Amino acid sequence: MLTKQVDLRKSQINLHDLLTLVQEGNEVVLTEGANPLARVIPITPSNAPRMAGLHPGVIQTSEDFDEPLPEEFWVGTP
């Protein structure tokens, strides 16, 4: 992945051009003079299928999960 620096003080790059650079696989570092402000990188989707049950015990559901909520919840009474 190539890294390109864009100085916001000197460049007249617009958002569309910036995103085109990223879609081409470039990492773009936005700077203000010599100070880096942000890094924009392409999103790489994961091809691995999601699998349930990889972390047993991490998520817990309370016994009353599917019980109706109290009336105070709906009307906003403290």
PDB file of N, CA, C and O in Angstrom:
ATOM      1  N   MET A   1       0.858  -1.170   0.000  1.00  0.00           N
ATOM      2  CA  MET A   1       0.000   0.000   0.000  1.00  0.00           C
ATOM      3  C   MET A   1       0.902   1.229   0.000  1.00  0.00           C
ATOM      4  O   MET A   1       1.805   1.350   0.827  1.00  0.00           O
ATOM      5  N   LEU A   2       0.650   2.120  -0.918  1.00  0.00           N
ATOM      6  CA  LEU A   2       1.402   3.371  -0.998  1.00  0.00           C
ATOM      7  C   LEU A   2       0.818   4.389  -0.032  1.00  0.00           C
ATOM      8  O   LEU A   2      -0.395   4.449   0.167  1.00  0.00           O
ATOM      9  N   THR A   3       1.690   5.184   0.561  1.00  0.00           N
ATOM     10  CA  THR A   3       1.245   6.248   1.453  1.00  0.00           C
ATOM     11  C   THR A   3       1.478   7.595   0.780  1.00  0.00           C
ATOM     12  O   THR A   3       2.580   7.899   0.324  1.00  0.00           O
ATOM     13  N   LYS A   4       0.418   8.393   0.728  1.00  0.00           N
ATOM     14  CA  LYS A   4       0.505   9.732   0.148  1.00  0.00           C
ATOM     15  C   LYS A   4       0.161  10.735   1.225  1.00  0.00           C
ATOM     16  O   LYS A   4      -0.769  10.532   2.007  1.00  0.00           O
ATOM     17  N   GLN A   5       0.924  11.829   1.261  1.00  0.00           N
ATOM     18  CA  GLN A   5       0.632  12.893   2.205  1.00  0.00           C
ATOM     19  C   GLN A   5      -0.057  14.035   1.485  1.00  0.00           C
ATOM     20  O   GLN A   5       0.340  14.419   0.384  1.00  0.00           O
ATOM     21  N   VAL A   6      -1.085  14.572   2.109  1.00  0.00           N
ATOM     22  CA  VAL A   6      -1.816  15.698   1.550  1.00  0.00           C
ATOM     23  C   VAL A   6      -1.807  16.807   2.598  1.00  0.00           C
ATOM     24  O   VAL A   6      -2.391  16.663   3.672  1.00  0.00           O
ATOM     25  N   ASP A   7      -1.147  17.900   2.281  1.00  0.00           N
ATOM     26  CA  ASP A   7      -1.107  19.060   3.173  1.00  0.00           C
ATOM     27  C   ASP A   7      -2.353  19.898   2.913  1.00  0.00           C
ATOM     28  O   ASP A   7      -2.526  20.445   1.823  1.00  0.00           O
ATOM     29  N   LEU A   8      -3.203  19.994   3.901  1.00  0.00           N
ATOM     30  CA  LEU A   8      -4.472  20.700   3.731  1.00  0.00           C
ATOM     31  C   LEU A   8      -4.280  22.201   3.519  1.00  0.00           C
ATOM     32  O   LEU A   8      -5.164  22.864   2.976  1.00  0.00           O
ATOM     33  N   ARG A   9      -3.155  22.734   3.934  1.00  0.00           N
ATOM     34  CA  ARG A   9      -2.888  24.163   3.712  1.00  0.00           C
ATOM     35  C   ARG A   9      -2.545  24.442   2.254  1.00  0.00           C
ATOM     36  O   ARG A   9      -2.894  25.497   1.725  1.00  0.00           O
ATOM     37  N   LYS A  10      -1.870  23.507   1.607  1.00  0.00           N
ATOM     38  CA  LYS A  10      -1.388  23.737   0.248  1.00  0.00           C
ATOM     39  C   LYS A  10      -2.249  23.086  -0.820  1.00  0.00           C
ATOM     40  O   LYS A  10      -2.279  23.554  -1.958  1.00  0.00           O
ATOM     41  N   SER A  11      -2.946  22.020  -0.475  1.00  0.00           N
ATOM     42  CA  SER A  11      -3.670  21.246  -1.472  1.00  0.00           C
ATOM     43  C   SER A  11      -5.098  21.748  -1.643  1.00  0.00           C
ATOM     44  O   SER A  11      -5.730  22.215  -0.695  1.00  0.00           O
ATOM     45  N   GLN A  12      -5.579  21.644  -2.843  1.00  0.00           N
ATOM     46  CA  GLN A  12      -6.972  21.982  -3.139  1.00  0.00           C
ATOM     47  C   GLN A  12      -7.763  20.707  -3.430  1.00  0.00           C
ATOM     48  O   GLN A  12      -8.757  20.747  -4.155  1.00  0.00           O
ATOM     49  N   ILE A  13      -7.325  19.568  -2.866  1.00  0.00           N
ATOM     50  CA  ILE A  13      -7.964  18.282  -3.128  1.00  0.00           C
ATOM     51  C   ILE A  13      -9.376  18.285  -2.537  1.00  0.00           C
ATOM     52  O   ILE A  13      -9.601  18.778  -1.432  1.00  0.00           O
ATOM     53  N   ASN A  14     -10.309  17.731  -3.286  1.00  0.00           N
ATOM     54  CA  ASN A  14     -11.666  17.638  -2.765  1.00  0.00           C
ATOM     55  C   ASN A  14     -11.906  16.218  -2.261  1.00  0.00           C
ATOM     56  O   ASN A  14     -11.086  15.326  -2.480  1.00  0.00           O
ATOM     57  N   LEU A  15     -13.006  16.020  -1.602  1.00  0.00           N
ATOM     58  CA  LEU A  15     -13.303  14.732  -0.982  1.00  0.00           C
ATOM     59  C   LEU A  15     -13.367  13.614  -2.009  1.00  0.00           C
ATOM     60  O   LEU A  15     -12.877  12.514  -1.752  1.00  0.00           O
ATOM     61  N   HIS A  16     -13.957  13.869  -3.157  1.00  0.00           N
ATOM     62  CA  HIS A  16     -14.066  12.848  -4.196  1.00  0.00           C
ATOM     63  C   HIS A  16     -12.686  12.387  -4.657  1.00  0.00           C
ATOM     64  O   HIS A  16     -12.454  11.188  -4.812  1.00  0.00           O
ATOM     65  N   ASP A  17     -11.777  13.321  -4.877  1.00  0.00           N
ATOM     66  CA  ASP A  17     -10.424  12.956  -5.293  1.00  0.00           C
ATOM     67  C   ASP A  17      -9.688  12.190  -4.197  1.00  0.00           C
ATOM     68  O   ASP A  17      -8.941  11.254  -4.478  1.00  0.00           O
ATOM     69  N   LEU A  18      -9.904  12.592  -2.961  1.00  0.00           N
ATOM     70  CA  LEU A  18      -9.284  11.905  -1.836  1.00  0.00           C
ATOM     71  C   LEU A  18      -9.764  10.459  -1.751  1.00  0.00           C
ATOM     72  O   LEU A  18      -8.965   9.542  -1.561  1.00  0.00           O
ATOM     73  N   LEU A  19     -11.067  10.263  -1.891  1.00  0.00           N
ATOM     74  CA  LEU A  19     -11.613   8.908  -1.835  1.00  0.00           C
ATOM     75  C   LEU A  19     -11.192   8.076  -3.035  1.00  0.00           C
ATOM     76  O   LEU A  19     -11.055   6.858  -2.919  1.00  0.00           O
ATOM     77  N   THR A  20     -10.985   8.700  -4.170  1.00  0.00           N
ATOM     78  CA  THR A  20     -10.482   7.971  -5.335  1.00  0.00           C
ATOM     79  C   THR A  20      -9.089   7.425  -5.042  1.00  0.00           C
ATOM     80  O   THR A  20      -8.790   6.281  -5.384  1.00  0.00           O
ATOM     81  N   LEU A  21      -8.245   8.218  -4.421  1.00  0.00           N
ATOM     82  CA  LEU A  21      -6.918   7.744  -4.035  1.00  0.00           C
ATOM     83  C   LEU A  21      -7.014   6.542  -3.100  1.00  0.00           C
ATOM     84  O   LEU A  21      -6.272   5.571  -3.250  1.00  0.00           O
ATOM     85  N   VAL A  22      -7.922   6.611  -2.144  1.00  0.00           N
ATOM     86  CA  VAL A  22      -8.086   5.526  -1.180  1.00  0.00           C
ATOM     87  C   VAL A  22      -8.631   4.275  -1.870  1.00  0.00           C
ATOM     88  O   VAL A  22      -8.170   3.169  -1.589  1.00  0.00           O
ATOM     89  N   GLN A  23      -9.598   4.434  -2.761  1.00  0.00           N
ATOM     90  CA  GLN A  23     -10.165   3.291  -3.471  1.00  0.00           C
ATOM     91  C   GLN A  23      -9.133   2.607  -4.356  1.00  0.00           C
ATOM     92  O   GLN A  23      -9.257   1.417  -4.647  1.00  0.00           O
ATOM     93  N   GLU A  24      -8.127   3.337  -4.780  1.00  0.00           N
ATOM     94  CA  GLU A  24      -7.057   2.751  -5.578  1.00  0.00           C
ATOM     95  C   GLU A  24      -6.064   1.981  -4.713  1.00  0.00           C
ATOM     96  O   GLU A  24      -5.101   1.413  -5.229  1.00  0.00           O
ATOM     97  N   GLY A  25      -6.294   1.959  -3.397  1.00  0.00           N
ATOM     98  CA  GLY A  25      -5.438   1.198  -2.498  1.00  0.00           C
ATOM     99  C   GLY A  25      -4.389   2.007  -1.781  1.00  0.00           C
ATOM    100  O   GLY A  25      -3.511   1.439  -1.133  1.00  0.00           O
ATOM    101  N   ASN A  26      -4.456   3.321  -1.879  1.00  0.00           N
ATOM    102  CA  ASN A  26      -3.475   4.180  -1.225  1.00  0.00           C
ATOM    103  C   ASN A  26      -3.901   4.517   0.200  1.00  0.00           C
ATOM    104  O   ASN A  26      -5.091   4.601   0.503  1.00  0.00           O
ATOM    105  N   GLU A  27      -2.922   4.706   1.059  1.00  0.00           N
ATOM    106  CA  GLU A  27      -3.159   5.266   2.380  1.00  0.00           C
ATOM    107  C   GLU A  27      -2.875   6.756   2.258  1.00  0.00           C
ATOM    108  O   GLU A  27      -1.845   7.145   1.708  1.00  0.00           O
ATOM    109  N   VAL A  28      -3.765   7.584   2.760  1.00  0.00           N
ATOM    110  CA  VAL A  28      -3.591   9.032   2.656  1.00  0.00           C
ATOM    111  C   VAL A  28      -3.453   9.604   4.060  1.00  0.00           C
ATOM    112  O   VAL A  28      -4.309   9.380   4.916  1.00  0.00           O
ATOM    113  N   VAL A  29      -2.376  10.341   4.292  1.00  0.00           N
ATOM    114  CA  VAL A  29      -2.159  11.018   5.564  1.00  0.00           C
ATOM    115  C   VAL A  29      -2.438  12.499   5.338  1.00  0.00           C
ATOM    116  O   VAL A  29      -1.770  13.152   4.537  1.00  0.00           O
ATOM    117  N   LEU A  30      -3.427  13.016   6.046  1.00  0.00           N
ATOM    118  CA  LEU A  30      -3.780  14.430   5.952  1.00  0.00           C
ATOM    119  C   LEU A  30      -2.936  15.192   6.963  1.00  0.00           C
ATOM    120  O   LEU A  30      -2.882  14.831   8.139  1.00  0.00           O
ATOM    121  N   THR A  31      -2.286  16.236   6.502  1.00  0.00           N
ATOM    122  CA  THR A  31      -1.424  17.019   7.375  1.00  0.00           C
ATOM    123  C   THR A  31      -1.816  18.485   7.322  1.00  0.00           C
ATOM    124  O   THR A  31      -2.484  18.939   6.393  1.00  0.00           O
ATOM    125  N   GLU A  32      -1.389  19.204   8.328  1.00  0.00           N
ATOM    126  CA  GLU A  32      -1.501  20.659   8.337  1.00  0.00           C
ATOM    127  C   GLU A  32      -0.074  21.151   8.558  1.00  0.00           C
ATOM    128  O   GLU A  32       0.409  21.222   9.688  1.00  0.00           O
ATOM    129  N   GLY A  33       0.573  21.482   7.474  1.00  0.00           N
ATOM    130  CA  GLY A  33       2.000  21.759   7.531  1.00  0.00           C
ATOM    131  C   GLY A  33       2.742  20.470   7.793  1.00  0.00           C
ATOM    132  O   GLY A  33       2.580  19.503   7.047  1.00  0.00           O
ATOM    133  N   ALA A  34       3.553  20.433   8.837  1.00  0.00           N
ATOM    134  CA  ALA A  34       4.295  19.222   9.185  1.00  0.00           C
ATOM    135  C   ALA A  34       3.554  18.347  10.186  1.00  0.00           C
ATOM    136  O   ALA A  34       4.033  17.266  10.530  1.00  0.00           O
ATOM    137  N   ASN A  35       2.393  18.795  10.660  1.00  0.00           N
ATOM    138  CA  ASN A  35       1.645  18.052  11.674  1.00  0.00           C
ATOM    139  C   ASN A  35       0.631  17.099  11.042  1.00  0.00           C
ATOM    140  O   ASN A  35      -0.296  17.551  10.371  1.00  0.00           O
ATOM    141  N   PRO A  36       0.790  15.792  11.243  1.00  0.00           N
ATOM    142  CA  PRO A  36      -0.211  14.855  10.737  1.00  0.00           C
ATOM    143  C   PRO A  36      -1.510  14.990  11.538  1.00  0.00           C
ATOM    144  O   PRO A  36      -1.493  15.082  12.766  1.00  0.00           O
ATOM    145  N   LEU A  37      -2.634  15.000  10.815  1.00  0.00           N
ATOM    146  CA  LEU A  37      -3.940  15.153  11.459  1.00  0.00           C
ATOM    147  C   LEU A  37      -4.759  13.877  11.439  1.00  0.00           C
ATOM    148  O   LEU A  37      -5.413  13.528  12.423  1.00  0.00           O
ATOM    149  N   ALA A  38      -4.718  13.176  10.298  1.00  0.00           N
ATOM    150  CA  ALA A  38      -5.560  11.986  10.157  1.00  0.00           C
ATOM    151  C   ALA A  38      -4.976  11.077   9.102  1.00  0.00           C
ATOM    152  O   ALA A  38      -4.188  11.491   8.252  1.00  0.00           O
ATOM    153  N   ARG A  39      -5.388   9.814   9.183  1.00  0.00           N
ATOM    154  CA  ARG A  39      -4.970   8.832   8.192  1.00  0.00           C
ATOM    155  C   ARG A  39      -6.232   8.198   7.621  1.00  0.00           C
ATOM    156  O   ARG A  39      -7.101   7.754   8.372  1.00  0.00           O
ATOM    157  N   VAL A  40      -6.333   8.155   6.312  1.00  0.00           N
ATOM    158  CA  VAL A  40      -7.478   7.563   5.635  1.00  0.00           C
ATOM    159  C   VAL A  40      -6.964   6.328   4.912  1.00  0.00           C
ATOM    160  O   VAL A  40      -6.059   6.413   4.081  1.00  0.00           O
ATOM    161  N   ILE A  41      -7.549   5.177   5.236  1.00  0.00           N
ATOM    162  CA  ILE A  41      -7.106   3.924   4.630  1.00  0.00           C
ATOM    163  C   ILE A  41      -8.304   3.194   4.037  1.00  0.00           C
ATOM    164  O   ILE A  41      -9.433   3.389   4.486  1.00  0.00           O
ATOM    165  N   PRO A  42      -8.065   2.352   3.031  1.00  0.00           N
ATOM    166  CA  PRO A  42      -9.176   1.591   2.463  1.00  0.00           C
ATOM    167  C   PRO A  42      -9.668   0.527   3.434  1.00  0.00           C
ATOM    168  O   PRO A  42      -8.900  -0.016   4.229  1.00  0.00           O
ATOM    169  N   ILE A  43     -10.939   0.246   3.354  1.00  0.00           N
ATOM    170  CA  ILE A  43     -11.524  -0.822   4.156  1.00  0.00           C
ATOM    171  C   ILE A  43     -11.360  -2.117   3.379  1.00  0.00           C
ATOM    172  O   ILE A  43     -11.744  -2.213   2.214  1.00  0.00           O
ATOM    173  N   THR A  44     -10.789  -3.102   4.037  1.00  0.00           N
ATOM    174  CA  THR A  44     -10.631  -4.398   3.387  1.00  0.00           C
ATOM    175  C   THR A  44     -11.622  -5.360   4.022  1.00  0.00           C
ATOM    176  O   THR A  44     -11.478  -5.723   5.190  1.00  0.00           O
ATOM    177  N   PRO A  45     -12.619  -5.771   3.264  1.00  0.00           N
ATOM    178  CA  PRO A  45     -13.614  -6.677   3.835  1.00  0.00           C
ATOM    179  C   PRO A  45     -12.994  -8.040   4.144  1.00  0.00           C
ATOM    180  O   PRO A  45     -12.140  -8.536   3.409  1.00  0.00           O
ATOM    181  N   SER A  46     -13.437  -8.616   5.221  1.00  0.00           N
ATOM    182  CA  SER A  46     -12.951  -9.933   5.608  1.00  0.00           C
ATOM    183  C   SER A  46     -13.707 -10.994   4.818  1.00  0.00           C
ATOM    184  O   SER A  46     -14.932 -10.944   4.710  1.00  0.00           O
ATOM    185  N   ASN A  47     -12.980 -11.936   4.276  1.00  0.00           N
ATOM    186  CA  ASN A  47     -13.612 -13.031   3.538  1.00  0.00           C
ATOM    187  C   ASN A  47     -13.909 -14.227   4.433  1.00  0.00           C
ATOM    188  O   ASN A  47     -14.528 -15.197   3.998  1.00  0.00           O
ATOM    189  N   ALA A  48     -13.469 -14.154   5.673  1.00  0.00           N
ATOM    190  CA  ALA A  48     -13.697 -15.259   6.597  1.00  0.00           C
ATOM    191  C   ALA A  48     -15.156 -15.273   7.027  1.00  0.00           C
ATOM    192  O   ALA A  48     -15.702 -14.233   7.396  1.00  0.00           O
ATOM    193  N   PRO A  49     -15.790 -16.433   6.984  1.00  0.00           N
ATOM    194  CA  PRO A  49     -17.188 -16.499   7.427  1.00  0.00           C
ATOM    195  C   PRO A  49     -17.287 -16.306   8.937  1.00  0.00           C
ATOM    196  O   PRO A  49     -16.396 -16.711   9.684  1.00  0.00           O
ATOM    197  N   ARG A  50     -18.360 -15.695   9.370  1.00  0.00           N
ATOM    198  CA  ARG A  50     -18.587 -15.504  10.796  1.00  0.00           C
ATOM    199  C   ARG A  50     -19.050 -16.826  11.397  1.00  0.00           C
ATOM    200  O   ARG A  50     -19.844 -17.552  10.798  1.00  0.00           O
ATOM    201  N   MET A  51     -18.549 -17.122  12.577  1.00  0.00           N
ATOM    202  CA  MET A  51     -18.898 -18.373  13.237  1.00  0.00           C
ATOM    203  C   MET A  51     -19.419 -18.074  14.638  1.00  0.00           C
ATOM    204  O   MET A  51     -18.779 -17.365  15.415  1.00  0.00           O
ATOM    205  N   ALA A  52     -20.573 -18.616  14.942  1.00  0.00           N
ATOM    206  CA  ALA A  52     -21.153 -18.435  16.271  1.00  0.00           C
ATOM    207  C   ALA A  52     -20.462 -19.364  17.262  1.00  0.00           C
ATOM    208  O   ALA A  52     -20.001 -20.444  16.891  1.00  0.00           O
ATOM    209  N   GLY A  53     -20.393 -18.947  18.508  1.00  0.00           N
ATOM    210  CA  GLY A  53     -19.879 -19.800  19.568  1.00  0.00           C
ATOM    211  C   GLY A  53     -18.378 -19.754  19.755  1.00  0.00           C
ATOM    212  O   GLY A  53     -17.824 -20.629  20.420  1.00  0.00           O
ATOM    213  N   LEU A  54     -17.692 -18.756  19.187  1.00  0.00           N
ATOM    214  CA  LEU A  54     -16.244 -18.695  19.336  1.00  0.00           C
ATOM    215  C   LEU A  54     -15.809 -18.211  20.719  1.00  0.00           C
ATOM    216  O   LEU A  54     -14.697 -18.508  21.157  1.00  0.00           O
ATOM    217  N   HIS A  55     -16.671 -17.473  21.404  1.00  0.00           N
ATOM    218  CA  HIS A  55     -16.326 -16.922  22.715  1.00  0.00           C
ATOM    219  C   HIS A  55     -17.426 -17.243  23.719  1.00  0.00           C
ATOM    220  O   HIS A  55     -18.132 -16.340  24.166  1.00  0.00           O
ATOM    221  N   PRO A  56     -17.583 -18.511  24.078  1.00  0.00           N
ATOM    222  CA  PRO A  56     -18.666 -18.864  24.998  1.00  0.00           C
ATOM    223  C   PRO A  56     -18.482 -18.201  26.357  1.00  0.00           C
ATOM    224  O   PRO A  56     -17.372 -18.121  26.883  1.00  0.00           O
ATOM    225  N   GLY A  57     -19.591 -17.729  26.912  1.00  0.00           N
ATOM    226  CA  GLY A  57     -19.566 -17.108  28.223  1.00  0.00           C
ATOM    227  C   GLY A  57     -19.288 -15.619  28.217  1.00  0.00           C
ATOM    228  O   GLY A  57     -19.396 -14.981  29.264  1.00  0.00           O
ATOM    229  N   VAL A  58     -18.932 -15.039  27.075  1.00  0.00           N
ATOM    230  CA  VAL A  58     -18.612 -13.611  27.027  1.00  0.00           C
ATOM    231  C   VAL A  58     -19.895 -12.779  27.048  1.00  0.00           C
ATOM    232  O   VAL A  58     -19.949 -11.740  27.706  1.00  0.00           O
ATOM    233  N   ILE A  59     -20.900 -13.218  26.351  1.00  0.00           N
ATOM    234  CA  ILE A  59     -22.178 -12.500  26.309  1.00  0.00           C
ATOM    235  C   ILE A  59     -23.191 -13.274  27.148  1.00  0.00           C
ATOM    236  O   ILE A  59     -23.348 -14.487  27.006  1.00  0.00           O
ATOM    237  N   GLN A  60     -23.869 -12.542  28.019  1.00  0.00           N
ATOM    238  CA  GLN A  60     -24.874 -13.175  28.862  1.00  0.00           C
ATOM    239  C   GLN A  60     -26.197 -12.449  28.694  1.00  0.00           C
ATOM    240  O   GLN A  60     -26.230 -11.231  28.520  1.00  0.00           O
ATOM    241  N   THR A  61     -27.265 -13.188  28.746  1.00  0.00           N
ATOM    242  CA  THR A  61     -28.605 -12.630  28.635  1.00  0.00           C
ATOM    243  C   THR A  61     -29.326 -12.860  29.951  1.00  0.00           C
ATOM    244  O   THR A  61     -29.305 -13.968  30.488  1.00  0.00           O
ATOM    245  N   SER A  62     -29.967 -11.817  30.474  1.00  0.00           N
ATOM    246  CA  SER A  62     -30.677 -11.957  31.742  1.00  0.00           C
ATOM    247  C   SER A  62     -31.919 -12.829  31.553  1.00  0.00           C
ATOM    248  O   SER A  62     -32.421 -12.996  30.442  1.00  0.00           O
ATOM    249  N   GLU A  63     -32.392 -13.371  32.657  1.00  0.00           N
ATOM    250  CA  GLU A  63     -33.562 -14.255  32.622  1.00  0.00           C
ATOM    251  C   GLU A  63     -34.814 -13.528  32.135  1.00  0.00           C
ATOM    252  O   GLU A  63     -35.687 -14.140  31.521  1.00  0.00           O
ATOM    253  N   ASP A  64     -34.904 -12.222  32.406  1.00  0.00           N
ATOM    254  CA  ASP A  64     -36.096 -11.462  32.021  1.00  0.00           C
ATOM    255  C   ASP A  64     -35.906 -10.728  30.689  1.00  0.00           C
ATOM    256  O   ASP A  64     -36.586  -9.734  30.434  1.00  0.00           O
ATOM    257  N   PHE A  65     -35.018 -11.191  29.863  1.00  0.00           N
ATOM    258  CA  PHE A  65     -34.705 -10.537  28.596  1.00  0.00           C
ATOM    259  C   PHE A  65     -35.944 -10.265  27.743  1.00  0.00           C
ATOM    260  O   PHE A  65     -36.084  -9.175  27.189  1.00  0.00           O
ATOM    261  N   ASP A  66     -36.828 -11.228  27.636  1.00  0.00           N
ATOM    262  CA  ASP A  66     -37.984 -11.081  26.752  1.00  0.00           C
ATOM    263  C   ASP A  66     -39.268 -10.671  27.485  1.00  0.00           C
ATOM    264  O   ASP A  66     -40.359 -10.756  26.921  1.00  0.00           O
ATOM    265  N   GLU A  67     -39.138 -10.229  28.731  1.00  0.00           N
ATOM    266  CA  GLU A  67     -40.302  -9.747  29.478  1.00  0.00           C
ATOM    267  C   GLU A  67     -40.656  -8.334  29.008  1.00  0.00           C
ATOM    268  O   GLU A  67     -39.774  -7.595  28.571  1.00  0.00           O
ATOM    269  N   PRO A  68     -41.922  -7.951  29.091  1.00  0.00           N
ATOM    270  CA  PRO A  68     -42.301  -6.584  28.711  1.00  0.00           C
ATOM    271  C   PRO A  68     -41.616  -5.559  29.609  1.00  0.00           C
ATOM    272  O   PRO A  68     -41.384  -5.807  30.793  1.00  0.00           O
ATOM    273  N   LEU A  69     -41.300  -4.419  29.035  1.00  0.00           N
ATOM    274  CA  LEU A  69     -40.687  -3.339  29.797  1.00  0.00           C
ATOM    275  C   LEU A  69     -41.736  -2.665  30.668  1.00  0.00           C
ATOM    276  O   LEU A  69     -42.915  -2.655  30.315  1.00  0.00           O
ATOM    277  N   PRO A  70     -41.320  -2.093  31.813  1.00  0.00           N
ATOM    278  CA  PRO A  70     -42.295  -1.433  32.685  1.00  0.00           C
ATOM    279  C   PRO A  70     -42.880  -0.191  32.012  1.00  0.00           C
ATOM    280  O   PRO A  70     -42.272   0.387  31.112  1.00  0.00           O
ATOM    281  N   GLU A  71     -44.055   0.201  32.458  1.00  0.00           N
ATOM    282  CA  GLU A  71     -44.760   1.362  31.897  1.00  0.00           C
ATOM    283  C   GLU A  71     -43.912   2.634  32.011  1.00  0.00           C
ATOM    284  O   GLU A  71     -43.982   3.498  31.137  1.00  0.00           O
ATOM    285  N   GLU A  72     -43.111   2.759  33.081  1.00  0.00           N
ATOM    286  CA  GLU A  72     -42.255   3.936  33.274  1.00  0.00           C
ATOM    287  C   GLU A  72     -41.272   4.100  32.124  1.00  0.00           C
ATOM    288  O   GLU A  72     -40.914   5.223  31.770  1.00  0.00           O
ATOM    289  N   PHE A  73     -40.843   3.020  31.553  1.00  0.00           N
ATOM    290  CA  PHE A  73     -39.906   3.091  30.429  1.00  0.00           C
ATOM    291  C   PHE A  73     -40.548   3.815  29.253  1.00  0.00           C
ATOM    292  O   PHE A  73     -39.900   4.632  28.598  1.00  0.00           O
ATOM    293  N   TRP A  74     -41.808   3.524  28.984  1.00  0.00           N
ATOM    294  CA  TRP A  74     -42.480   4.074  27.801  1.00  0.00           C
ATOM    295  C   TRP A  74     -42.962   5.499  28.003  1.00  0.00           C
ATOM    296  O   TRP A  74     -42.944   6.289  27.059  1.00  0.00           O
ATOM    297  N   VAL A  75     -43.391   5.847  29.203  1.00  0.00           N
ATOM    298  CA  VAL A  75     -43.949   7.186  29.425  1.00  0.00           C
ATOM    299  C   VAL A  75     -42.925   8.157  29.976  1.00  0.00           C
ATOM    300  O   VAL A  75     -43.193   9.358  30.016  1.00  0.00           O
ATOM    301  N   GLY A  76     -41.768   7.689  30.400  1.00  0.00           N
ATOM    302  CA  GLY A  76     -40.703   8.567  30.861  1.00  0.00           C
ATOM    303  C   GLY A  76     -40.878   9.073  32.276  1.00  0.00           C
ATOM    304  O   GLY A  76     -40.273  10.079  32.647  1.00  0.00           O
ATOM    305  N   THR A  77     -41.689   8.403  33.073  1.00  0.00           N
ATOM    306  CA  THR A  77     -41.878   8.806  34.459  1.00  0.00           C
ATOM    307  C   THR A  77     -40.661   8.387  35.275  1.00  0.00           C
ATOM    308  O   THR A  77     -40.248   7.227  35.231  1.00  0.00           O
ATOM    309  N   PRO A  78     -40.081   9.336  36.025  1.00  0.00           N
ATOM    310  CA  PRO A  78     -38.906   8.974  36.840  1.00  0.00           C
ATOM    311  C   PRO A  78     -39.230   8.114  38.020  1.00  0.00           C
ATOM    312  O   PRO A  78     -38.333   7.744  38.778  1.00  0.00           O
TER     313      PRO A  78
END
